[in-house]
Amino acid sequence: MSLLRTPPGAVSPPPVAARGGLFFRLGTFCARNAWKVVGVWLGLLVVATLAHVISGGTYSDDFVLPDSETQQGVEVLSDHVPNGGQWEAPVVFTVPDGTLGQHTQAIEASIKNLEQATHVVTATDPLQPGTLANDGRTAYSNVSFDANPRALGLPYIPTIDQAVAPARADGVEVDYAGLLGIAAEPKPLDLVSEIVGIGIALIVLLIGFGSVHGATLPIVAAGIGVGTGIGILGFVASMATFATVSPTLGLMMGLGVGIDYGLFLTTRYRQFLIDGVDPMTAAGKTVATSGRAVLVAATTVVLAMLGLYASGMTFIGKLGVAAGITVSVAAAAALTLVPAMLFLLGNRIDKLAVRRVVAEEAPSDSTDTPWHRYAERVSRHPWLHLGAGVLALLVLAIPLLSMNLGQVDAGSSPTSYSERRAHDALASAFGVGMNAPFTVVIQLPDDPAAADGAAPPHHGKLSDAQKKAAAERAVRNIVDVARMALGNDPGVAQVTPFQVSKDGEIAYGNVLPTTDPQNSATRDLMTRMRDTTLPDALKGTGATALVTGPEAGQFDFRNQVAERLPWIIGVVIATAFVLLLLTFRSPLLALKAGVLNLLSIGAAYGVIVAVFQWGWGGPLIGVHEHVPIEHYVPMMMFAIVFGLSMDYEVFLLSRVREAWVRHGDNTASVADGLSVTARVITCAALIMASVFIAFVLSPDIVVKEIALGLGVSVLVDATIIRLVVVPSTMFLLGRLNWWTPSWLDRLLPRFDPEGEA
């Protein structure tokens, strides 16, 4: 069947209707009440910010994995050891010269102060064997807390600083590791990243628009919208726990899409003015056309982010909620605040021009424009362009094959951080495994002596003392067998002495690996301990073992993320497919969009693997060693990139479909849509990528990974995908682009993204 003929079941282009409808009325209402709308948004910004400040909303990475062995171990410790399930973190003492023994009095005073500090349960003596290094220059105290220090955050650190002041005053360096070290991390504002991102966006807008008013309006509107969104998120954070990366993620997303949405609306408004439409009507028609595309695009992003709940992990799902809040508010600002501000500017939008103002669209009878000529070249050789585009994406995705999911530990933090100094001191004095300890919890049988065969021969009833002695021998035998088996593993550097709970039901101790937290061998050790070493050692004793601790929790988290990632992919793709099908009534366009977005995401994954794991260009963004990809970054990137890429898909296909509705010529429609949107999509992509990539200035490695991955994906999507691969496939499909089976056409509701039908 020729692609130039309408296939059976095809829907003929619908007639163009007169202006009107809900979106048009919304645009004209905002224009007619422009100052009131601006005032309402400024009021919302103030109220949301005050609500955040007054409610005291904070962010924390305190989360649990309900079905994991790590959580089971924590619960068992809590049940049998007073404060046994508490949070523990090392406080590290070092001296550059001499030994810590020369500062005994100051250290002892510091430990006494720690024991009396709020939220501290116990603090061990650092100068005892096992916690004092052989050279006598480094030691650590295991400090246990009744609350997670990470959740207590930076405001709690002065309490610990005051406690260890005697040691510091005596010349001892004191640093914090583990959860306490994370709490002590400085929380730098993202102002530098924001300023850099907005500055680049302003330059791109000035070049693309040619006028100061046209360039600043999207930024101002997006700033008000994202400020309101961050305030709302902070207020919500006072009632639910959100990850510490949530506000940064929300800021990146809200600012990026907010500027983009404002750009698309402002561009369309200017075109209406150039066509001779009055400002009031132009504002209404802008919302009735491009405003619909904004709504579809924002809905796709939000649904993609909420799809993170398919992970089954509330921690991950709430990251999606955080981004969804700021994107929703940014979209609301675009649909209401932007038309109001556009009307207030009226015909003055092109005042203060920095170059000759160019219309968005060429005359309808003109095909002699650079983008039209480019589209014609693609239409003459669609297979060549499609092959080149797909090949480029596959090459970029090659590093993906070696992706290593792991935990970015303190060894990747700046040396100015206390946790980095503590990390390095412990690794140097005790071995790298000190920063990756596992806690082994042995659940003892009800009758250890009977299970172990440790009861002595007897010819009568045993006395209580004999029973107690037999039970103690049995417990020692069980613990010794377990410790010996663990110590024989080549991946174990040290097994600490085990303690038995007062009720005699569990024994527990620590295992230090020979490798650091980021090494895959450490994860392999945990797997061996759980699957073979401990079960084999305890076989026949009636005892069972659990491997827990913060390091085990990180690995369990990583494993759950890897298991649930296919679910995330399926849910997000299905959601986007349905939304695009409802929007464009074309199964092939919706399916094509999903496949191409997978290629785009694969390319972005490849880039972050090359930069962070392989170290290609890492020093340029402040990463001076090879680090793994943080467990949840691929999952987050998938949902975000898939949602954002649909933005450009919707804006491009909306204009292509608008041209198709006018004349029913597929080739001309693709060329028209590409020529109209190429410049604005390119500007939008540069803006959004600039906002994202500016966040690589953050000292947080995870933020760097997300920022670079999102920035690269946006650039790849707006260039290789939208300018090469999409038009190539649409030229090849011809009229099949707009084909809908008759039975499906009857089922689908009518929804027009550009308000033309």
C-alpha positions in Angstrom: 0.0 0.0 0.0 1.4 3.4 -0.9 2.1 5.7 1.9 0.7 8.6 -0.3 -2.8 7.2 -0.2 -5.0 7.3 2.8 -5.1 3.9 4.5 -8.3 2.3 5.5 -9.6 3.7 8.7 -7.7 7.0 8.3 -9.3 10.0 9.8 -9.6 13.0 7.4 -8.3 16.3 8.6 -10.9 18.0 10.7 -12.1 21.5 9.8 -10.6 24.5 11.5 -13.0 25.9 14.1 -13.5 29.5 15.2 -11.6 30.7 18.2 -13.2 30.2 21.6 -13.4 27.6 24.3 -12.2 27.3 27.8 -8.5 28.0 27.1 -9.3 31.1 25.0 -11.5 32.4 27.8 -8.8 31.7 30.3 -6.3 33.7 28.3 -8.5 36.7 27.8 -9.6 36.6 31.4 -6.0 36.8 32.6 -5.3 39.6 30.1 -8.4 41.6 31.2 -7.5 41.2 34.8 -3.7 41.4 34.3 -2.7 43.4 37.3 -4.9 41.3 39.6 -3.4 38.1 38.2 0.1 39.4 38.8 -0.9 40.5 42.3 -2.3 37.1 43.1 0.9 35.3 42.0 3.1 37.7 44.0 0.8 37.0 47.0 1.1 33.3 46.5 4.8 33.6 46.4 4.9 35.4 49.7 2.4 33.1 51.4 4.1 29.9 50.2 7.5 31.2 51.3 6.2 32.2 54.8 4.4 28.8 55.1 7.6 27.1 54.5 9.5 29.2 57.0 6.9 29.0 59.7 6.1 25.3 59.3 9.8 24.5 59.6 9.8 22.1 56.7 13.1 20.2 56.4 14.5 17.4 54.2 16.1 14.2 55.3 17.3 10.9 53.8 16.0 8.9 56.7 14.1 6.0 55.1 13.5 2.3 55.6 13.3 -0.7 53.3 10.5 -2.7 54.9 11.1 -6.0 53.1 14.9 -6.0 53.3 17.2 -8.1 55.5 18.8 -4.9 56.6 15.6 -3.7 58.2 14.9 -7.1 59.7 18.3 -6.9 61.4 17.7 -3.4 62.8 14.3 -4.6 64.2 15.9 -7.7 65.8 18.6 -5.5 67.5 15.9 -3.1 68.7 13.9 -5.9 70.2 16.7 -7.5 72.2 19.3 -4.8 72.9 18.4 -1.6 74.8 19.0 1.1 72.2 20.5 -1.7 70.0 18.7 -0.5 66.9 19.9 3.0 67.5 22.0 4.9 65.0 25.7 4.8 65.4 28.5 7.0 63.9 32.2 7.3 64.6 33.8 10.4 66.0 37.4 10.4 64.8 40.4 11.8 66.7 43.7 12.4 65.0 46.9 14.2 65.7 49.5 15.2 63.0 52.4 14.7 65.4 53.0 12.7 68.5 50.3 10.3 69.8 46.8 10.6 71.2 48.1 9.3 74.5 49.6 12.8 75.0 46.0 14.2 75.0 44.3 11.6 77.2 42.7 14.1 79.6 41.2 16.3 76.8 39.9 13.2 75.0 38.3 11.8 78.1 36.7 15.1 78.8 35.3 15.2 75.3 33.9 11.6 75.6 32.2 12.5 78.9 30.6 15.5 77.3 29.4 13.4 74.4 27.7 11.0 76.7 25.8 13.9 78.2 24.8 15.5 74.9 21.2 15.4 73.8 20.3 12.4 71.6 23.5 10.6 72.5 23.0 7.2 74.2 26.6 6.0 74.5 30.1 6.9 73.5 32.9 4.4 73.6 36.4 5.0 74.8 38.5 5.7 71.6 41.8 5.0 73.4 41.1 1.3 74.0 42.6 -1.6 71.8 40.7 -2.0 68.6 39.7 1.6 68.2 43.2 3.1 68.6 45.4 2.7 65.6 48.8 1.0 65.9 50.7 4.2 65.4 48.7 5.9 68.2 47.8 8.9 66.0 44.2 8.0 65.1 41.3 6.7 67.1 37.6 6.7 67.0 34.7 6.6 69.4 31.5 4.8 68.3 28.7 7.2 69.3 25.2 5.8 69.4 22.1 8.1 69.1 18.4 7.7 69.9 17.6 9.5 66.6 19.1 9.5 63.2 21.8 12.2 63.1 21.2 12.6 59.4 17.6 13.5 60.2 18.7 15.9 63.0 20.8 17.7 60.3 23.2 20.5 60.4 21.5 22.4 63.4 22.5 19.5 65.6 26.2 19.7 64.8 27.0 22.6 67.2 25.9 20.3 70.1 28.6 17.8 69.1 31.1 20.5 68.4 30.7 21.9 71.9 31.1 18.4 73.4 34.4 17.7 71.7 35.7 21.3 72.2 38.3 20.1 74.9 40.0 17.8 72.5 40.2 20.5 69.8 41.4 23.0 72.2 44.3 20.6 73.1 45.4 20.4 69.4 43.5 17.2 68.5 41.7 17.2 65.1 38.1 15.9 65.5 36.0 14.9 62.5 32.7 13.1 62.1 32.1 10.0 60.0 29.0 8.0 58.9 25.6 9.5 59.6 27.0 12.2 61.8 29.4 13.2 59.0 26.5 13.5 56.5 24.6 15.7 59.0 27.7 17.9 59.2 27.9 18.5 55.5 27.5 22.2 54.7 24.2 22.9 52.9 25.3 25.4 50.2 22.5 27.4 48.6 22.1 26.7 44.9 22.3 30.4 44.2 25.5 30.1 42.1 23.9 27.4 39.9 20.7 29.4 39.6 22.5 32.6 38.7 24.7 30.8 36.1 21.7 29.0 34.6 19.5 32.1 34.5 22.3 34.1 33.0 22.9 31.7 30.2 19.1 31.4 29.6 18.9 35.2 29.4 21.7 35.3 26.8 20.0 32.6 24.7 16.6 34.4 25.0 18.2 37.7 23.9 19.7 36.0 20.9 16.6 34.1 20.0 14.0 36.8 20.7 16.0 39.9 19.9 14.4 42.1 22.6 15.0 42.6 26.3 11.2 42.5 27.2 10.7 39.3 25.3 13.7 37.7 26.8 13.1 38.6 30.5 9.4 37.9 30.6 9.7 34.0 30.6 12.5 34.2 33.2 10.5 36.5 35.6 7.4 34.4 35.3 9.3 31.2 35.8 11.1 32.7 38.8 7.8 33.6 40.5 6.4 30.1 39.6 9.3 28.1 40.9 9.7 30.3 44.0 6.1 29.5 44.8 6.6 25.8 44.0 9.6 25.5 46.3 7.7 27.2 49.1 4.8 24.8 48.7 7.2 21.9 48.7 8.9 23.1 51.9 5.5 23.4 53.6 4.6 19.8 52.5 8.0 18.7 53.7 6.9 19.7 57.2 4.3 17.0 57.1 6.2 14.2 55.3 9.8 13.2 54.9 11.4 14.2 51.6 14.9 13.4 50.5 17.6 16.1 50.9 18.0 16.3 47.1 14.3 17.1 46.6 14.5 21.0 46.7 17.4 20.9 44.2 15.6 18.6 41.9 12.4 20.6 42.2 14.3 23.8 41.5 16.0 22.4 38.4 12.8 21.0 37.0 10.6 24.0 37.8 13.0 26.6 36.5 13.8 24.6 33.4 10.3 23.9 32.3 9.0 27.2 33.5 11.3 29.2 31.3 10.6 26.8 28.4 6.8 27.1 28.7 7.1 30.9 29.0 9.2 30.9 25.8 6.7 28.9 23.8 3.8 31.1 24.8 5.7 34.4 24.3 6.8 33.3 20.9 3.3 32.4 19.8 2.0 35.7 21.2 4.5 37.7 19.2 3.5 35.9 16.1 -0.1 36.8 16.6 0.8 40.5 17.1 2.9 40.3 13.9 -0.2 38.9 12.1 -2.2 42.0 13.2 -4.1 40.5 16.2 -4.8 42.9 19.1 -3.1 42.1 22.4 -6.2 41.0 24.2 -7.2 38.5 21.5 -3.6 37.5 21.0 -3.3 36.5 24.7 -6.5 34.5 24.4 -5.4 32.7 21.2 -1.9 32.1 22.7 -3.4 30.1 25.6 -6.0 28.5 23.3 -3.2 27.1 21.1 0.2 26.8 22.6 -1.3 26.9 26.1 -2.9 23.5 25.4 0.4 22.1 24.3 1.9 23.4 27.6 -0.8 21.6 29.6 -0.2 18.4 27.7 3.5 18.6 28.1 3.3 19.5 31.9 0.8 16.7 32.5 3.2 14.2 30.8 6.1 15.3 32.9 4.1 15.1 36.2 2.6 11.7 35.3 6.1 10.4 34.4 7.4 11.7 37.8 4.5 10.1 39.7 5.3 6.9 37.8 8.3 6.6 40.2 5.8 5.2 42.8 5.9 2.0 40.6 9.3 1.4 42.3 7.4 0.4 45.4 9.7 2.7 47.4 8.1 5.7 49.1 11.6 7.4 49.2 11.8 7.3 45.4 8.1 8.1 44.8 8.4 11.3 46.9 11.2 12.5 44.7 8.7 12.4 41.9 6.2 14.3 44.0 8.7 17.0 44.7 9.5 17.5 41.0 5.8 17.2 40.2 4.9 20.0 42.6 7.3 22.5 41.1 6.5 21.5 37.5 2.7 21.8 38.2 3.1 25.3 39.7 5.4 26.4 36.8 2.8 25.2 34.3 0.0 27.1 36.2 2.1 30.2 36.1 2.7 29.8 32.4 -1.0 29.4 31.7 -2.1 32.4 33.8 0.8 34.7 34.8 2.4 34.7 31.4 -0.6 35.8 29.4 -1.3 38.6 31.9 2.3 39.9 31.6 2.2 39.6 27.9 -1.0 41.7 27.8 0.6 44.3 30.0 3.6 44.6 27.6 1.2 44.6 24.6 2.9 45.7 21.5 5.9 46.9 23.5 7.2 43.3 23.8 9.8 44.0 21.0 11.0 47.3 22.6 14.6 47.5 23.6 15.6 45.3 20.7 19.2 44.0 20.6 18.9 42.8 17.0 16.4 42.8 14.2 13.2 41.1 15.4 12.3 38.0 13.4 8.8 36.5 13.1 8.3 33.0 14.3 6.7 31.9 11.0 7.5 32.7 7.4 4.6 33.7 5.1 2.3 30.8 4.4 3.3 30.7 0.7 7.0 30.8 1.3 9.2 27.8 1.5 12.5 29.6 1.0 13.7 29.6 4.6 16.7 27.8 6.0 14.6 25.3 8.0 12.3 24.6 5.1 15.3 23.9 2.9 16.8 21.6 5.6 13.5 19.8 5.9 13.4 19.3 2.1 16.9 17.7 2.2 15.8 15.3 5.0 12.7 14.4 2.9 14.9 13.5 -0.1 17.2 11.2 2.0 15.1 10.1 5.0 16.8 6.7 5.4 20.3 8.3 5.4 19.4 10.9 8.1 17.5 8.3 10.2 20.5 5.9 10.1 23.0 8.6 11.0 20.8 9.8 13.9 20.3 6.4 15.3 24.0 5.5 14.9 25.0 8.6 16.8 22.6 7.7 19.7 23.9 4.2 19.8 27.5 5.3 20.0 26.7 7.7 22.9 24.9 4.8 24.6 27.9 2.4 24.4 29.2 3.1 28.0 25.8 2.2 29.3 26.8 -1.5 29.0 29.3 -1.0 31.8 27.1 1.0 34.2 27.9 0.2 37.8 25.2 1.2 40.3 26.6 1.9 43.7 26.9 4.4 46.5 28.8 7.6 46.2 30.6 7.6 49.5 32.4 10.2 51.6 35.6 9.5 49.7 34.2 11.5 46.8 33.3 14.6 48.9 35.4 17.7 49.0 38.3 17.6 51.4 36.8 20.6 53.2 34.0 18.3 54.5 34.4 16.7 57.9 33.1 13.4 56.7 35.8 13.3 54.0 38.6 14.0 56.5 37.2 11.3 58.8 36.8 8.9 55.9 40.5 9.3 54.9 41.8 9.1 58.4 40.0 5.9 59.2 41.0 4.3 55.8 44.6 5.3 56.4 44.8 4.0 60.0 42.5 1.0 59.9 42.1 0.1 56.2 39.5 1.0 53.7 37.0 -1.5 55.1 36.5 0.7 58.2 34.3 2.9 56.0 32.1 -0.1 55.0 31.3 -2.1 58.2 28.6 -4.8 58.3 26.7 -5.7 61.4 26.0 -9.5 61.8 23.1 -10.4 64.1 22.9 -14.1 65.1 19.5 -15.2 66.3 20.2 -18.0 68.8 18.1 -21.1 69.2 15.7 -21.4 72.2 17.8 -24.1 73.7 21.4 -23.5 72.5 22.8 -26.5 74.4 20.4 -29.0 73.0 20.8 -27.6 69.4 24.6 -27.5 69.7 25.0 -30.7 71.7 26.9 -28.9 74.4 25.0 -30.3 77.3 27.3 -32.5 79.5 26.6 -36.2 80.0 24.4 -36.7 83.0 22.4 -39.3 84.8 19.8 -37.1 86.3 18.2 -33.7 86.2 20.6 -30.8 85.5 20.9 -28.0 88.0 20.2 -24.5 86.9 23.9 -23.7 87.1 24.7 -26.6 84.8 22.0 -25.6 82.3 23.4 -22.0 82.3 27.0 -23.2 81.8 25.9 -25.5 79.0 23.9 -22.7 77.3 26.9 -20.4 77.6 29.3 -23.0 76.1 26.8 -23.6 73.2 26.5 -19.8 72.5 30.3 -19.5 72.5 30.6 -22.4 70.1 28.0 -21.0 67.8 29.6 -17.5 67.8 33.1 -18.9 67.4 32.1 -21.0 64.4 30.4 -18.0 62.8 33.4 -15.7 63.5 35.9 -18.3 62.2 33.8 -18.8 59.0 33.6 -15.0 58.5 37.3 -14.5 59.2 38.3 -17.2 56.6 36.6 -15.2 53.8 39.3 -13.5 51.8 37.2 -10.4 51.5 37.1 -9.9 55.3 39.8 -7.8 57.0 38.5 -8.0 60.6 35.7 -9.6 62.7 35.1 -7.7 65.9 34.3 -9.7 69.1 30.6 -10.6 69.3 28.4 -9.5 72.2 25.4 -11.5 73.5 22.2 -9.7 74.5 21.2 -9.8 78.2 18.2 -12.0 77.3 20.6 -14.4 75.6 18.6 -14.5 72.4 21.0 -12.8 70.0 24.7 -12.2 69.4 26.0 -9.4 67.3 29.3 -8.0 66.0 30.9 -6.2 63.1 32.6 -7.4 60.0 35.1 -5.1 58.2 35.8 -5.8 54.5 39.1 -5.5 52.8 37.6 -3.2 50.2 35.9 0.3 50.2 32.2 1.0 50.0 32.3 1.8 46.3 34.0 -1.5 45.3 31.7 -4.2 43.9 33.7 -6.7 45.9 32.2 -5.3 49.1 28.7 -6.0 47.7 29.8 -9.5 46.7 31.1 -10.1 50.3 27.7 -9.1 51.7 26.0 -11.5 49.3 28.4 -14.4 50.3 27.8 -13.8 54.0 24.1 -13.9 53.5 23.8 -16.7 51.0 26.6 -19.1 51.9 29.1 -18.2 54.6 26.8 -17.8 57.6 24.1 -20.3 56.6 26.8 -23.0 56.1 28.5 -22.1 59.3 25.3 -22.2 61.4 23.8 -25.2 59.7 22.5 -27.7 62.4 22.9 -25.3 65.3 19.4 -23.9 65.1 20.8 -20.4 64.8 20.1 -18.0 61.9 22.0 -14.8 60.9 21.1 -11.4 59.5 23.6 -9.0 57.9 22.6 -5.4 58.5 24.0 -1.9 59.0 24.1 1.3 56.9 26.3 -0.3 54.2 24.1 -3.3 53.9 21.1 -0.9 53.7 22.7 0.9 50.7 23.3 -2.4 48.9 19.7 -3.6 49.6 18.5 -0.2 48.3 20.6 -0.7 45.2 19.2 -4.2 44.6 15.6 -3.1 45.0 16.2 -0.2 42.6 17.6 -2.6 40.0 14.7 -5.0 40.4 12.1 -2.2 40.1 13.6 -0.2 37.3 11.8 -2.3 34.6 8.5 -1.5 36.3 9.3 2.2 36.3 10.1 2.0 32.6 6.9 0.1 31.8 4.6 2.4 33.7 6.2 5.7 32.4 6.2 4.5 28.8 2.6 3.2 29.0 1.5 6.5 30.6 3.2 8.6 27.9 1.9 6.4 25.1 -1.7 6.8 26.3 -1.4 10.6 26.7 0.2 11.0 23.2 -2.5 8.7 21.7 -5.2 10.8 23.3 -3.5 14.0 22.1 -2.6 13.1 18.5 -4.9 10.1 17.9 -2.1 8.2 16.2 -0.8 4.9 17.6 2.3 5.0 15.4 3.3 8.5 16.5 2.8 7.5 20.2 4.8 4.3 19.7 7.6 6.0 17.8 7.9 8.7 20.5 8.4 6.0 23.2 11.1 4.1 21.2 13.0 7.3 20.3 12.9 8.5 23.9 14.5 5.2 25.0 17.3 5.9 22.6 17.7 9.4 23.9 17.8 8.2 27.5 20.3 5.5 26.6 22.6 8.1 25.2 22.3 10.2 28.4 23.1 7.2 30.5 26.2 6.5 28.4 27.5 10.0 28.9 27.2 10.0 32.7 28.9 6.6 32.8 31.8 7.9 30.6 32.2 11.0 32.8 31.7 9.6 36.3 32.8 5.9 36.0 35.4 6.2 33.3 36.6 9.7 34.3 36.3 11.3 30.9 36.3 15.0 31.6 35.4 14.5 35.2 37.9 17.1 36.5 36.3 19.7 34.4 33.2 19.4 36.6 35.0 18.9 39.9 35.1 15.1 39.9 38.6 13.9 40.4 38.1 10.2 40.8 36.1 7.4 39.3 32.7 7.0 41.1 29.8 4.7 40.5 26.4 5.9 39.4 24.2 6.5 42.5 21.6 3.8 42.9 18.5 5.8 42.1 19.9 8.3 39.5 19.0 6.1 36.5 15.5 5.6 37.7 15.1 9.4 38.4 16.7 10.3 35.1 14.4 7.9 33.2 11.2 9.5 34.5 12.5 13.0 34.2 14.0 12.7 30.7 11.0 10.8 29.4 8.7 13.5 30.6 10.8 16.4 29.4 11.4 14.8 26.0 7.7 14.6 25.5 7.6 18.4 25.9 9.5 18.9 22.6 7.6 16.0 21.0 4.3 17.7 21.9 5.4 21.2 20.7 6.8 19.8 17.4 3.9 17.4 16.6 1.3 20.0 17.6 2.6 22.4 14.9 3.0 19.6 12.4 -0.6 18.5 13.1 -1.8 22.1 12.8 -0.3 22.2 9.3 -1.8 18.8 8.5 -5.2 20.1 9.5 -4.8 23.0 7.1 -3.8 21.2 3.9 -3.5 17.4 4.5 -0.1 17.2 2.9 2.2 15.1 5.2 5.5 16.2 3.6 4.6 19.8 3.7 3.2 19.5 7.2 6.4 18.1 8.6 8.4 20.8 6.8 6.1 23.5 8.1 6.1 22.2 11.6 9.9 21.8 11.7 10.5 25.3 10.2 8.1 26.9 12.8 9.4 25.1 15.9 13.1 24.4 15.1 14.4 27.8 16.3 12.2 28.0 19.4 12.8 24.3 20.4 16.6 24.9 19.9 16.4 28.0 22.1 14.3 26.1 24.7 16.6 23.2 24.8 19.7 25.4 25.2 17.9 27.2 28.1 16.8 24.1 29.9 20.2 22.4 29.3 21.9 25.5 30.7 19.7 25.5 33.8 20.4 21.8 34.4 24.2 21.8 33.6 24.7 24.8 35.8 24.0 22.6 38.8 27.2 20.6 38.1 28.7 23.4 40.1 27.1 21.8 43.2 29.6 20.0 45.4 27.2 17.1 45.7 28.3 14.3 43.3 24.7 12.9 43.0 23.4 16.4 42.0 26.2 16.6 39.5 25.2 13.2 38.0 21.5 14.2 37.7 22.4 17.7 36.3 24.8 16.5 33.7 22.6 13.6 32.7 19.5 15.8 32.3 21.4 18.5 30.5 22.9 16.1 27.9 19.6 14.3 27.4 17.8 17.6 26.6 20.5 18.6 24.1 20.4 15.2 22.5 16.6 15.2 22.4 16.3 18.6 20.9 19.0 18.1 18.2 19.5 14.5 17.1 16.0 13.3 18.0 13.7 16.3 17.1 15.7 17.7 14.2 16.9 14.5 12.5 15.3 11.3 13.7 11.7 12.5 14.1 11.3 14.2 10.8 13.0 11.3 9.0 10.6 8.8 10.4 7.6 11.0 9.7 8.7 11.4 6.1 9.0 7.6 5.8 5.7 6.9 7.4 3.8 9.4 5.3 0.1 9.4 5.8 0.5 6.5 8.2 1.5 9.2 10.8 -2.1 10.2 11.1 -3.7 6.8 10.7 -6.0 5.6 13.4 -8.0 2.3 13.2 -11.7 3.0 12.9 -12.6 1.1 16.1 -9.9 3.1 18.1 -11.1 6.4 16.6 -14.6 5.7 17.9 -13.2 5.0 21.4 -10.8 7.9 21.8 -12.1 11.2 23.1 -11.5 14.3 21.0 -8.7 16.4 22.4 -6.8 19.0 20.3 -3.4 20.2 21.6 -3.4 23.4 19.6 -7.1 24.3 19.7 -7.5 24.1 16.0 -10.0 21.3 15.6 
